[in-house]
């Protein structure tokens, strides 16, 4: 069980590293004005999204679901904290999807958002991280 938890946490950290960094790249990309920078950001964003973020997300879910099946679900299936955490994870999946949509917008040179928009968007994963970690560790209800 401890190995599953460790792997789950490793890939969760990997996923969140991408969730924190990709919108920051979008900030700089939205501010770029030359084609060399524009193309460089496209490569960085693609590699981060498909090479780090998405595999981190998938493996985080694999090990999280494995833990649910092996241990937690029978023990915590009626616990409000677990249901709340799972609901937040679904919302985080939606955020991940938006990151992918913005990636495509930049890829096809059709971004219409400003760097200020992406600065605000960059704060969203922090809120999820606080809530999810508190729910998983403290189990408040």
N, C-alpha and C positions, 0 to 999 in steps of 0.2 A: 504493500500500500504506500509506503514512504517513497518508493521509486516512482510510482505513478504520480504522486503529489509533486515530487521534485521535477519530473519532466513536464507536468502541467504548468508549473510555475515558470520554468525556463522558457517554454514557448509562449506563455502569457507575456512575459517580459519582452520577448522578441517582438511579439505582435504590437505591444504598446509602444515600443521604441519606434516602430514604423508609424503608428498612429500619431505620435508626437512629432515626428520629423517630416512626414510627407506634407502636411499642411504648411509647415514652415518653408519647405521648398516651393510650395505654391505661392507663398508670400513673395519670395524672391523672383519667382518666374513671372508673376503678374507685374513686377516692377521692371523686368528686363526689357531692353529696347533694341538689342542687336540680335541678329540671327544666330551668331555663334553661341551666345548665352542661352538663347531660346532652345536651340538643339541640345545643348549640354544638359539643361534642366529636364528636357524630355527623356533623355537617357537615364538620368539619375532617378527620376520619378518612376519610370517603368521598372528599373531594376529593384528599387525599394519595394514597390507594390507587389510585383510578381515574384521577386527573389527572396524577400524577407518577410514582409507583412502577411501576405496571404498564406504562405506555408506556416508561419508562426500561428496564425489564426486557426488554420485547419488542425494542426497538431495540438494546439491548446484545447480545442474542442474534442479531439480524439481522446486525449488523456483525461479530460474532464468527464466525458460521457463514460469512459471506462471506470472511473472512480464512482460515478453514480450507480453504474450497474453492479460493481463489486461490493460497494460499501454503503454509500450515503443514501441512496434512494429509499431503501427499506427503513433506514434509521430516521431520515429527515423528510420523508415524502409529505408529511403533514405540517412541516415547518414553514412559516411565512418567510423567513429569511432566504431559504433556498428558492422559493418561487419568485421572490423579488429579485434575487440575483439572476435567475434564469431570464426573467423579463428584461432586466437591464442588459444582459448579454444579447438578447434579440435586438434591442435598440442599438447596441454597439455594432451589430451586424449591419444594420441599416446605415449607420455612420460609415462603416467600412465600404459599403456599396456607394455612398456618395463620394467617398475618396476616389473610388474607381471611375465614377462618372466624370469627376473633375479631371482625372488623369486623361480620359478620352477627349474632353473639351480642349485641354492644352495640346494634346497630341495632334488634333485636327485644327489647331489654331482658331478655335471658336470660343475661347474663354471670354466671358463678359463680366466677370467679378473683379473687384479691385483687391489690392494687397490688404486693405483694411478689413475687408470681408474675411479673407483667409486668416488674418490675425485673430479675429474673433472665433472663427471655426477651430483654430488651433487650441483653444482652451477647453473644448468639449470633452476630449478624452480624459482630461484631468478630473473632471467631475465624475465620470464613469469609474475611473480608477479608485478614487476615494470611496465612493459608495460600494463598489464591488468588494474591495478589500475589507472594509468595515463589516459588511454582511458576512463574508466568508470567515473572518477571524473572530469577531465579537458575537455573531449570531444573535442579534438583539431581540428577535421575536420568533 
